[in-house]
Structure formats: C-alpha cells, structure tokens
Amino acid sequence: MPHASSDVLLDRMMTLHPKIIDLTLDRMWRVLGALGHPERKIPPVIHIAGTNGKGSSLAMIRAGLEGAGLTTHTYTSPHLARFHERIRVAGELIDEQALSRTLDTCLKANGPEPITYFEITTAAAFEAFSKVPADYTLLEVGLGGRLDATNVIDAPALTVITPVDLDHQQFLGDTLEAIAYEKAGIIKPRVPVVVGPQKDAALEVIEARASGLSAPILAHGQHWHVATERGRLIFQDETGLLDLPLPALAGPHQIENAGTAIAALRALGRGDPDAAMSNATWPARMQRLREGPLADAAPDAELWLDGGHNPHAARAISATLDTLPNRPTHLICGLLNTKDVAGYMGPLLPHAESLTAVSIPGQTATLTAEETAKAAKSAGHTTYVAESVEGALASITANMPHARVLICGSLYLAGEILKSNG
C-alpha cells in the first residue's frame, strides 16, 4: 500500500502538539521505545551543539570523513528549501519513498500522543539511520542541548560545542552561563568533547560539566590553535602542526569553525583535513548567488545570501564584508520577531549604504517590513521598504546595477530565496 507523501505526513506531524517548542525528553523516550529504540542501532555519533558555527563545523567534519572514504549519516535543522535536506543517509539526501515510509512508521508508533514536530522528525531520522550502515552519524542539536530531542545518545563517539552566545533566551535563559549550561548538557561521561572558541563565562561552565563527568576536554586556545599564514590555514595541537588550504566556506569566522572541525577529526583519529577544508559546502552562509532568476534579474550585481540571525552572526558577516573588495553594499533584510533585532543591525551598519526591509513569506513570526525598517532606522541605517526580495533587488539595481547586494536576516528568508532561485 503506498504511503502518503512526506509533505502530507509532515503537515500531520505539525498538529500533534500545541507548541512548536516544548523542551523535555519524556516524549522522545516514549516514541523511541515504541520504535524499538533505533537510536541505539545507529553508527557512532558525533554530537554537535553551540549557538554559532554548528552547521559549518558539521559540514567540514563530514567533508573530512567522506574525503577519507568513510560514510556518514547527518541530521541538521532547519531545512532551507525541502525537509529532505535535514536527513542524509550514507551521504545522500533521503529520498521521498524512504522519507514517507519512515514518517509513516513514526506516526503509527506515536499514535495520538502529543509530540512536537521536531521530536517526531528527529525520531524519524534515527529510524532511517538505523536501517542503513555507515561509519559515523553527525547529529546537530536543534535548540540548546540538555533537553534537545537529539540528546538521547548515551555514549557518543565525540561531542562538540561551537561558540556559545546569547540566542533563544526565552527557552535557554538570559545569561551566557545559563545558555552554556544547556549546551554543555550534551557532554557525556568519559566521552571527549571538542570546544570551539568561547567567552570565559561560557568556557567555565563547559569545563565544569566536562570535569564532573570525567570527559576529556579539547579546548581552543588550550589544547589546539588555529590561524592563517600566507594564505594557508595553520592548525596545531599536541600531536603536531598541519598546513592546510583555507576553508572553502567564505568568511574569516570559518577559520575558527575549521579549527573545531580539524580538532574533531584528530580526536577521532580519522578523516582527511585537506578534504575538510576544500570540499565542505553549507548553503546560506555567505553564499554567492551566481545563477537563477535573481542573478538573471541583476546580471551586473554581486549577490550574496546569508541566513545568520543573531548578533554573533552579524559580526561574522561584517568581518566577511571587510575581506571583500570595496563595492557599494546594500542589504535586503527580513527578520523574525523572536530575534535581537538591534543587536543584529548594529554590526552591519558600517558596511551598508542602505537596508531594504521585507517581510518573510509564510512566517507568522516575521517582523513586518515596516517594523524591520523602523528598527534599522533606529540603528542608523538608511532604510527602505519593499513588498518582496525581487522588488527590493529591482529598486536597488535600477540606480546601481553594479551594487553588492546581501540578502540576510533569517534562515527562513534564505530558504525562500533558495526555493525561488533554484
């Protein structure tokens, strides 16, 4: 009997809990038990938490492992254009037949019980991974860590914590220490933890958690170091020095993410660091748009897309723009009402000749274009409002056809761009 399409099943999953986010592991343990605990049957797990750089670090770890001929399952979120992006099985995006079959299995196992969308789709990822052999499973935390639906692996091969910063305070706490405590919840007894660059307050919390669990810690600035020299990436730890190509992912902030990825590969004792640098791809992180309808509509413009949405991400964008040749830069920005809008706008101000605000299509939590424009104006930006990204781009390039245009502010906006520009 054919299964309903994945879109239909995913829509049904959205109705199983009144809240989008409700942090607890009780429902996960219940549904995983009903499924026969697939999370216990998957390949060794590399579990990654953090506020910024999770996806980029994961992409480089995956490229390094696969570059050495190893196979990986990966689970990431959110998706940009299609849900299938969240689940890679043995290196390939899950196909529609396997996804719809797996979602149907999970819905039947859950029955009428309440469960959030992220919880049941995470269970689906475990179910899919349990059916196919691979060498490793790369698991990205959705929100926080301690009570995140992914935090059901008793003994991962490795845990990784990328830089921690203020974000999602309504769920994780309003101090850096509180948020670091949630992220550090993925650390497991005697399992090594690779720690990316951290502010002192966050690092103290992470180190305390690791010490309490006898988890060996491999921290940036203590156990490993990364820098650039003469257009190369230099990584050094207690086992020696590596001279590598710069990361394929754009931006100076990717140097630290690259260091985290290499430290993870060294901790595993497997993988190809050169491949980690050269072969990694991660959409909507300072991604250059060279093809598609948007590029065709502004053939002389330099188009970029970034889905970062918090102050740390804005600082990373700013640092990346610092490295590009001088060119008038104009922003097209859409934001959710759950974000630190002022904190995001500030770092971008020195680089932007203007900011055109848009609403994010299909998102009930979007700031309206007018609200975003008001916040941008308060931060000092020269602001405009447009009904769509296409309209904003047309207005900018009508007078400045050679402008650099950065579409930014939200992964949801980036996803809409990738869908419409595909």
TORPAVO-740457 format. One record per residue: residue in three letters; x, y, z of N, C-alpha, C in turn. Coordinates in steps of 0.001 Angstrom, whole numbers, plus 500000, padded with zeros to 6 digits. Each point is the difference from the previous one (the first is absolute). Layout:
<vexdrens>
ALAXYZXYZXYZ;...
</vexdrens>
This chain:
<vexdrens>
MET500841498808500000499159501192500000500880501247500000;PRO499838500929499074500859501185499946499765500902501202;HIS501073500656500417499915500939501108499576501367499481;ALA499413500796500891499728501392499657501330500708499749;SER499961501107499293501236500739499719500587500536501295;SER501306500267499979500645500530501195499393501341500401;ASP499605500822499040499402501299500333498713499827500800;VAL499179499047499595498750499736500706500281499506501415;LEU500954499075500124500334499446501309500626501052500911;LEU500845500856499438500611501059500797498957501005500479;ASP499036500315499144498912500889500417499219499386501162;ARG499793498690499938499293499319501089500816500088501296;MET501319499872499886500858500063501179499959501370500668;MET499745501036499231499926501341500562498822500165500945;THR499020499114499916498781500131500799500044499202501302;LEU501104499293500278500029499064501116500314500641501344;HIS500368501281499990500308500690501251499643501469499827;PRO499407500605501024499592501411499851501172500978499926;LYS501187499579500432501168500877499978501007499512498972;ILE500715500953499385501087499629499111501195499522500809;ILE500266500667501127501130499661500863499485499717501403;ASP500357498834500537499622499616501361501084499056500490;LEU501019500571500648501229499257500261499840499004501140;THR500063498737499648500007498873500929500384498776499187;LEU500485498957500667500355498772499270498981498886500208;ASP498985500245500798499043498936500313499318499451498751;ARG499538500878499124499294499528498800500945499268499053;MET501250500444499953500974499302499157500221498572500478;TRP500199499834501303500224498645500502498792499110499710;ARG498797500586500103498797499197499735499952499533498554;VAL500170500911499041499871499618498600501164499123499571;LEU501198500258500505501127499136499655499803498594500547;GLY499413499905501189499682498682500530498999499263499128;ALA498992500733499524498999499390499125500607499544498673;LEU501065500662499582500678499636498749501053498909500192;GLY500214499578501230501032498999500251501382500593500173;HIS500069501247500409501240500725500271500985499989498831;PRO499619500626498895500929500067498862501260500794500305;GLU499930500932500957501186500809500332501137499157500557;ARG499682498768500445501027499093500505500608499135498900;LYS499497500139498785500422499141498888500683500776498881;ILE500366501245500266500597500832498963501522500017500164;PRO500737500387498953501467500052500092500460501004501051;PRO501282499922500394500525500906501031499657501457499714;VAL499607500706501061499443501353499862501037501062500353;ILE500053501042499170500682501248500326498889501026500224;HIS499850500448501245498866500838500400500487501437500131;ILE499346500943499305500497501366499883498967500998500519;ALA500410500805500983499154501062500539500760501317499902;GLY499299501105500278500614501319499961499015501015499455;THR500320501267500139499124501052499479500321500310498555;ASN501286500056499675500422500365498651501045499014499506;GLY499952499736498691501021499161499390499724498513500025;LYS498856499569500567499715498564500033499969499406498598;GLY499204500633499129499822499452498661501272500008499189;SER500756501094500066501248500089499247501016498985500506;SER500111499872501320500934499021500563499600498589499605;LEU498712499718500071499516498682499587500316499737498536;ALA499793501002499148500260499811498571501465499674499746;MET500896500643500753501427499724499811500390498640500576;ILE499420499625501133500262498656500533499527498945498998;ARG498812500202499452499473499041499019500899499916498774;ALA500439501170499495500878499996498827501309499272500302;GLY500520500178501225501235499328500368499850498495500105;LEU498896499556500589499755498560500111499749499378498630;GLU499155500644499214499675499435498691501191500083499050;GLY500845501033500194501208500098499190500978498881500265;ALA499874499347501153500839498854500337499325498680499646;GLY498893500077499284499314498787499562499026499427501001;LEU499693500748501055499041499533500999498601500487499645;THR498979499295500485498618500396499730499386500605501260;THR499121500986499795499387500682501140498503500156499802;HIS499271499828501094498631500499500104500082501398500614;THR499147500931499576499980501314500632498568500455500238;TYR499822500659501136498702500579500348500223501449500395;THR499370500919499261500132501430500244498623500651499970;SER499932501221500498498741500747499945500302501486500162;PRO499094500871499533498827499655499198500414499766498555;HIS499066499555499176500279499903498573499771501365499358;LEU500510500147498804499855501263499282498903499920498951;ALA500107499047499081499004499895498935499070498808500185;ARG500541498838500376499187498784500161500412499274501270;PHE499047499351500656500279499284501238501089498953499805;HIS500060499393498824500959498929499733501432500417500322;GLU500287501317499955501354500486500289500445499648501416;ARG499066499788500905500363499757501402500632498625500196;ILE499686499056499137500406498609500221500822499514498817;ARG501286499780500221500854499367498999500309498587500468;VAL499719499029499165500222498596500327501178499504499167;ALA501070499605500690501220499552499326500445501000498933;GLY499929501269500351500512501056499149499028500600499020;GLU498823499402499830499033500485499015498738500492500689;LEU499409501065499447498722500459500532498989498863499957;ILE499241499855501071499011498927500037499013500163498850;ASP499679498896499339499086500113498858498549500016500491;GLU499112500396499116498603500195500383499362498714500502;GLN500272498889499340499370498735500413500453499615501405;ALA501296500086500268500506499637501329499484500971501063;LEU499934501281499666499523500980500975498540499782500336;SER499158499833498987498572499824500278499757498700500770;ARG500746498959499675499853498733500728500405500168501466;THR501101500691500228500501500189501358499075500894500817;LEU499519501080499406499064500876500707498730499253500369;ASP499497499175499084498793499217500260500228499043501172;THR501161499358500020500342499088501101499992500736501330;CYS500557501201500026500080500767501238498624500489500451;LEU499172500418499055498646500419500354499219498852500615;LYS500128498820499426499288498836500549500534499629501376;ALA501315500087500186500582499667501296499567500996501066;ASN499865501259499631499617501034500964498520499951500342;GLY499170499621499029498566499991500226499459501395500246;PRO499002500139500856499385501319500219500706500843501057;GLU501114499507500541500668500702501098500600501320499533;PRO500034501013500871500624501278499615501501499844499825;ILE500521500657498967501433500007499748500286501165499061;THR501111500706500208500271501143499135500508499536498636;TYR499897500901499058500460499736498634501480499623499983;PHE500820500741500742501438499705499989500277498651500646;GLU499263499668501049500224498721500670499691498822499084;ILE498853500020499351499630498842499202500829499914498721;THR500419501140499456500852499939498813501428499583500373;THR500442500343501213501288499491500469499933498487500177;ALA498899499509500549499820498549500102500038499356498619;ALA499425500688499020500019499473498627501424499905499467;ALA500830500988500326501402499936499569500691498785500606;PHE499802499765501295500600498829500628499508498708499348;GLU498714499952499723499427498814499362500640499762498630;ALA500153501060499209500614499862498678501460499570500120;PHE500735500597500936501416499667500154500198498557500455;SER499060499497500780500159498652500555499885498915498940;LYS499496500345498829499761499003498944501146499880499009;VAL500946500942500044501049500047498978501369500098500675;PRO500955499160499628501331500078500607500720501297499617;ALA500849500476500883500883501135499739501097499960501056;ASP501012500840499813501106500027500960499717500928501175;TYR499333501127499738499705500964501060498631500626499778;THR499449500524501097498789500812499968500346501384500538;LEU499755501025499196500214501384500424498652500588500402;LEU499905500414501250498718500374500584500082501440500507;GLU499228500889499373499998501408500403498836500265500952;VAL500298500602501137498961500398500954499064501003499340;GLY498707499885500321499041500961499478499972501286500816;LEU499832499869501327499900501164500879500549499628501372;GLY501018500723500438500578499730501313500908498793499963;GLY499590498949500684500799498782500053499476499045501057;ARG499956500453501238499633499126501117498657499329499789;LEU498990500760499572498660499456499810499613499933498517;ASP500971500136499124499720499916498570499675498560499619;ALA499141499839498999499553498663499602501137499112499522;THR501121500600499576501134499184499563500793499420501161;ASN499764500483501219500857499636501132499548498701500668;VAL499930498955499192499570498688500490501056498936499718;ILE501202500443499651501091499070499709500832499834501270;ASP500017498791500547500671499773501281501511500142499908;ALA500582499520498922501460499976499906500438500351498585;PRO499959501284499642500489500386498680501509499770499891;ALA500499500012498777501440499891499809500698501292500372;LEU499305501128499828500582501311500229498885501011500139;THR500196501002500865499106501153500020500802501243499625;VAL499301500974499425500629501231499518499129501171500430;ILE500618501041500553499256501210500361500657501187499306;THR499291500572499049500473501167499267499712501253500833;PRO500410501203499539499826501192500838498580500190500530;VAL499929500335501274498726500223500688499789501505500133;ASP498791500444499690499663501415500113498533500104500392;LEU499536501216500220498606500219500368499104499768498787;ASP499042499124500137498992499726498974498949499103500634;HIS498765500119499539498891499179500532499896500130501524;GLN500182501232500509499993500188501451498686499586500640;GLN498892500071499246498710499650500588499904498516500338;PHE500887499202499402499999498566500268501219499541500800;LEU501133500687499844501260499493500540500539500808501166;GLY499412501150500292500505500852501065500593501283499442;ASP500076501022500853500382501317499502501427500387500358;THR500824499036500409501418500269500247500838499019499187;LEU501232500382499733500895499121499261500244498708500765;GLU500107500111501325500234498803500813498832499024499901;ALA498775500527500041498825499129499911499943499291498654;ILE500297500732498930499952499402498666501120498968499853;ALA501191500320500513501103499041499939499662498721500766;TYR499293500134501119499579498828500762499121499085499150;GLU499075500603499236499136499192499135500804499331498891;LYS500919500734499381500816499423498929500869498869500527;ALA500570500215501185500887498992500587499257498744500414;GLY498686500020499932499209498821500337500221498822499078;ILE500651500214498849500279498856499107501257499242500418;ILE500813500573500883501234499325500423499640498726500756;LYS500698498932499700499695498701500606501211499452500765;PRO499755499124500970501104499475500813501108499375499157;ARG501208500496500240501232499452499409500048500098498470;VAL499106500764499394500016500206498550500720501315499704;PRO501026500008499148500713501249499707499059501071499450;VAL500278501262500363499221501132499503500950501021499402;VAL499793500328498733500750501047499319499251501315500208;VAL500702501021500461499368501278500329500596501091499117;GLY499140500642499216500423501110499173500243501247500831;PRO500395501103499361500272501249500729498809500437500841;GLN500275500348501253498930500370500928500387501232500800;LYS498997500763500403500208501015501017500254499300501331;ASP500742500690500889500431499369501242498834499445500810;ALA498899500758500073498861499566500825499420498689499484;ALA499919499851498681499470498758499427500988498854500174;LEU501275500287499803501005498938500107500063499435501412;GLU499853500844500995500028499505501383498878499000500254;VAL498819500285499466498864499096500190500254498676499275;ILE500497500082498769500265498792499216501084499151500666;GLU501060500650500465501088499266500650499523499323501280;ALA499137500668500757499487499415501237499172498755499705;ARG499170500083498980499192498840499614500886498846499554;ALA500995500291499160500892498948499515500770499365501154;SER500493500835500919500749499477501138499135499098500863;GLY498744500401500221499101499206500825499678498651499403;LEU500124499881498674499689498741499321501260499270499534;SER501153500486500429501285499395499582500107499903498483;ALA499482501044499334500040500046498537501246500769499569;PRO500920499375499279501193500718499534499606501204499152;ILE500587501162500279499632501217499297501139500427499075;LEU499639500389498785500949500468498994499557501395499594;ALA500509501008500689499477501357499876500913500877499160;HIS499365500838499182500729501000499229500793500916500935;GLY501238500310499591500844500876500799500769499295501088;GLN499604498757500315500704499209501007500632498751499384;HIS499156499229499336500452498720499448500189500035498494;TRP499417500990499348500238500177498559499894501480499639;HIS500670500332498898500063501385499536499833500003498488;VAL499418501073499484499820500119498551500222501457499605;ALA500631500185498831500271501349499514500232499926498497;THR500130501161499386500357500046498579501389500598499853;GLU500693499531498969501346500484499717500278499836498520;ARG500265501116499319500324500000498568498942499262499172;GLY498744500275500306498924499388499228499783498525500259;ARG500483499501501127499801498604500384499414499951501410;LEU499390498885500339499494499784501348501013499158500769;ILE500369500480501170500965499294500837499283499514501258;PHE500017498702500200499368499381501174501083499296500801;GLN499957500183501320500979499327500842499336499473501254;ASP500330498770500345499585499424501273501167499216500570;GLU499740499194501013501090499306500687500676498947499132;THR499355499607498908500596498984499135500754500589498820;GLY499960501323499813500781500591498924499278501124499288;LEU500587500423498885499525501148499228499514499551498635;LEU498900500606499535499473499755498662500004501296499214;ASP500432499941498739499994501129499077498984499653498917;LEU498866500705499978498847499601499197499511501152499132;PRO499223499684498953499346501076499249498968500710500872;LEU499677501230499649498939500708500708498667499311499750;PRO499046500159500907498691499355499811499296500490498736;ALA499278499096499362499183500387498847498852500903500419;LEU499561499904501248498915500840500501500524501410500237;ALA499249501003499537500482501380500004499920500629501378;GLY500972500871500299499945500810501199501101499666500982;PRO500579501012500641501064499745500977499539499184501204;HIS498698500088500335499505499200501125500094498506499719;GLN500085499619498715500100498581499676501358499414500379;ILE500988500845500272501292499490500451499833499281501338;GLU499268500631500926499788499369501297499113498756499873;ASN498978500064499130499178498807499771500843498882499407;ALA500918500366499103500889498999499410500876499367501074;GLY500498500820500928500794499451501084499213499005500832;THR498754500335500281499141499082500753499833498678499254;ALA499773500088498687499821498786499203501265499158499987;ILE501155500630499819501250499243499970500279499374501356;ALA499737500753501073500178499436501344499119498772500191;ALA498783500045499454499098498846500104500562498805499228;LEU500481500238498793500574498907499210501225499418500697;ARG500830500853500580501189499516500711499603499182501234;ALA498932500434500682499544499251501167499491498619499604;LEU499356499933498834499512498712499511501136499133499460;GLY501081500661499580501090499265499375499682499546498594;ARG499061500705499355499567499592498660499662501252499190;GLY499956499846498686499597501104499152501184500682499326;ASP499689500808499001500987500692499182499831501508500208;PRO500897500646500755499843501435500245500023500845498730;ASP500795499605498995500010500752498742498614500000499364;ALA499358498830499984498658499902499432498998500801500824;ALA500189500023501321499113500787500862500019501467499601;MET501177500503499629500118501397499599499469500230498587;SER500330499126499086499754500252498579498617499596499520;ASN499373499026500652498789499397499441498712500368500718;ALA500093500723501107498784500291500779499115501005499270;THR498706499750500069498996500946499508498941500174501074;TRP499479501221500115498948500276500986499187501178499480;PRO498796499758499479499244501069499352499567501091500972;ALA499856501202499447499480501166500724500921500489501105;ARG501269499680499892501003500599500881500964500768499102;MET499750501290499838500738500837499057500177499248498680;GLN498883499619499447499962499255498739499854500973498835;ARG500862499898499034499919500846498815498945499412499055;LEU499060500830499563498954499580499071500411500435498597;ARG500400499041499189500503500299498656499020499599498906;GLU499030499164500343499056499488499003498585500111500542;GLY499016499824499108498605500017500395499320501309499651;PRO498681500052500221499226501185499627500488501297500640;LEU500421499948501273500474501232500637501275500501499327;ALA500933499091499762501237500400499335499718500502498584;ASP499059499360499329499655500428498632499367501394499996;ALA499251500311501082499325501299500070500974501137500276;ALA501162499669500536501005501037500308501368499487499557;PRO500214499875498704501196499313499496501315500676500361;ASP499975501291500263501246500708500318500237500154501501;ALA499029499596500788500136500123501454500763498805500566;GLU500511500188501203500662498918500742499053499591501125;LEU499385498830499872498952499582500932500536498997501017;TRP499642500224501272500379499101501086498758499662500819;LEU500065498838500665498902499538500849500579499487501304;ASP499423500445501130500425499490501298498791499862500916;GLY499922498858500699498870499738500877500260500250501466;GLY501196500507500343500282500301501404499028501034500549;HIS499658499892501286498881500796500506500211500555501403;ASN501217499942500530500242500546501333501222500916499974;PRO500306500697501085501117500943499961501336499363499621;HIS500267498783500481501242499316499647500070499786498497;ALA498889499585499403499969499797498554500217501311499259;ALA499405501079500507500189501305499357501459500438500059;ARG500662499716501116501426500329500090500813499178499012;ALA499599498727499805500699499156499027499790500513498582;ILE498780500429499691499730500585498679500846501248499808;SER500043500836501021500775501233499927501465499702499728;ALA500545499004500695501406499636499798500234499475498590;THR499025499256499467500126499501498631499981501150499001;LEU499096500942500190499925501151499100501294500807500035;ASP500665500010501149501285500702500109501046499421499053;THR499874498709499690501011499342499170499724500145498506;LEU498809500493499628499632500102498587500481501328499415;PRO500222500040498689500390501263499368498943501083500234;ASN500448501245500060499067501108500215498943500031498901;ARG498759500074500421498889500055499066498781500474500772;PRO499193500909499482498801500423500732499131498802500361;THR499688499865501278499280498826500495498641500415500534;HIS498973499283499561498623500276500404499397498711500556;LEU499264500131501088499401498846500666498528499890499661;ILE499548498757499819498573499679499972499773499098501201;CYS499186500435500944499971499351501310498575499643500422;GLY499833498777500473498756499556500632500340499271501278;LEU499249500260501071500319499450501314498753499448500679;LEU500212499052500904498917499513500848499879500877501244;ASN498815500005500591499770500846501177500561499404501283;THR500646498829499910500619499362501167501478500348500136;LYS500535500811499090501439500241499958500378501347500605;ASP501299500129500318500554501254500503500263500896498798;VAL498994500759499628500072500766498755501070501090500087;ALA500014500736501095500987501071500142501416499441500012;GLY500180498876500687501318499374500059500461499493498647;TYR499046499607499168500343499542498653500333501166499089;MET499258501078500105500160501135499084501320500743500194;GLY500438500131501254501144500843500298501274499653499251;PRO500467498748500054501266499674499343499987500193498485;LEU498822500019499386499910500124498548500044501449499527;LEU499787500920500927499862501401499621501199500551499220;PRO501247499736500416501121500604499276500137499536498547;HIS499360498904499655500185499423498670498851500292499038;ALA498893500509500495498780500086499196499692501427499600;GLU499866500216498700499541501309499513498499500148500224;SER499296498871499986498564500037500275499550498636500463;LEU498822499971500632499355498749500385498547500071499540;THR499614499035499169498612499904499560499342498853500750;ALA498960500304500739499332499017500852498892499292499244;VAL499888498688500256498920499189499436499414499138501108;SER498773499573499826499411498980500861500403498630499464;ILE500077499003500890500377498651499581498732499248499597;PRO499887499576498753498778499341499538499694498736500803;GLY498738499835500356499547498761500625500377499820501451;GLN500589501018500644500424499878501392499157500901500894;THR499203499387500869499140500791500883500817500817500989;ALA501220499553500308500838500716500968500868501061499343;THR499771500292498712500825501011499349499723501387500574;LEU501051500807500100499779501427500153499470500516498672;THR499073500906500053499572500601498739501150500825499435;ALA499947500231498700501043500816499378500092501363500683;GLU498860500549500366499985501312500653500680499941501368;GLU499774498934500754500632499864501319501512499842499866;THR500413499180499020501440499827499769500642501317499583;ALA499325500741499117500528501291499554500120500976501163;LYS499030499986500890500043500890501158501196499672500893;ALA500223498702500238501132499584500827501322500351499331;ALA500063499805498676501224500321499270500285501499500049;LYS498955500800499863500175501456500054500501500431501375;SER499471499367501048500449500323501360501470499655500193;ALA500482498973499269501410499598500092500905500867499140;GLY499388500896499208500790500918499200500031499722498517;HIS499277498958499556499993499643498584499115500950499189;THR500379500216498760499106500613499017499059498901499525;THR498710500169500204499081498877499830498942500252498937;TYR499573498871499413498898499973499047499155498768500303;VAL498830499942499423499094498864500164499627499484498616;ALA499943498669499869499580499388498736499038498857500301;GLU499164499679499030499033498916500183500634498630499831;SER501152499937499337500646498713499750501490500215499791;VAL500758498912500096501433500067499708500217500404498556;GLU499180499450499103500147500338498582499783501491499765;GLY498984500554500672499742501426499868501123500838500579;ALA500531499549501147501112500723500613501223499991499097;LEU500302498828499428501159499885499116499844500896498775;ALA498799500026499442499751500839498827500204501478500329;SER499527500418501177500148501406500385501466500370500208;ILE500740499112500642501411500290500262500794500089498706;THR499799499012499120500843499923498803499522500918498880;ALA498805500566500122499551500951498983500937501198499943;ASN500463500433501168500901501151500066501465499601500157;MET500220498768500503501371499548500264500165498580499490;PRO500070499795498690500012498647499435501187499160500450;HIS501092500638500421501198499256500391500125499847501516;ALA498939500220500719500059499955501468500281498584500500;ARG500541499945501200500028498740500754498721499970500824;VAL499230498912499903498732499886500715500051498746500874;LEU499792500176501288499979498887500946498585499821500526;ILE499429498821499762498687499633500530500249499285501321;CYS499405500478501092500433499508501309498891500116501040;GLY500277499457501201499130500197501151499328498764500547;SER499836498957499170499252498833500477500253498800499101;LEU500133498832500613500081498766499211498702499747499244;TYR498888500456500552498724499793499305499938500854498734;LEU500499501214500074500083500823498797500968499369499006;ALA501140499512500493500962499352499115499379498785499314;GLY499209499245500739499346498832499409499058500393498883;GLU499245501072500205499105500476498949500786500409498761;ILE501147500634500204500829500404498868500519498780499250;LEU500488499017500730500534498816499334498913499237499255;LYS498782499993500531498898499351499279499648500751498733;SER499872501312500116499542500787498841501119500199498977;ASN501238499930500448501128500231499091500559498715499442;GLY499432498870500419500522498725499521499643499745498565;
</vexdrens>
